Amino acid sequence: MNIENTQVQMRKGILEFCIMHIIARGEVYASDMLEELTSAKIMVVEGTLYPLLTRLRKSGLVDYKWVESSSGPPRKYYTLTDEGANFLGGLDQTWDELVSSTKKIIANRKKASKKS
């Protein structure tokens, strides 16, 4: 098994959650999302981001508006809908539970290896 593949899959698993958190802070342009995700080492490309944003919009979790740009074509800025904010609240609760459970399991492994 290849560790890099597993690491990529773990990051992909939280991509939607991270994107929704970025959008929850206020209007955001897709290239700004890509930049933040990349700097956080959650590698994502436009070919992954745009279909995900479309799926979130079709689900009613995010919306967008076009804003004219003085330096080129209009830009699409994304925002979280009220439904999206509620959905993200549920994801936050799940995330907190997963982190707590994972830490407990890791701590138990460490305790077991100290006894050996």
Buried (B, 14 or more C-beta within 10 A) or exposed (E): EEEEEEEEEEBEEBBBEBBBBBBBEEBBBBEBBBEBBEEEEBBBEEEBBEEBBEEBBEEEBBBBEEEEEEEEEEBEBBBBBEEBBEBBEEBBEEBEEEEEEEEEEEEEEEEEEEEE
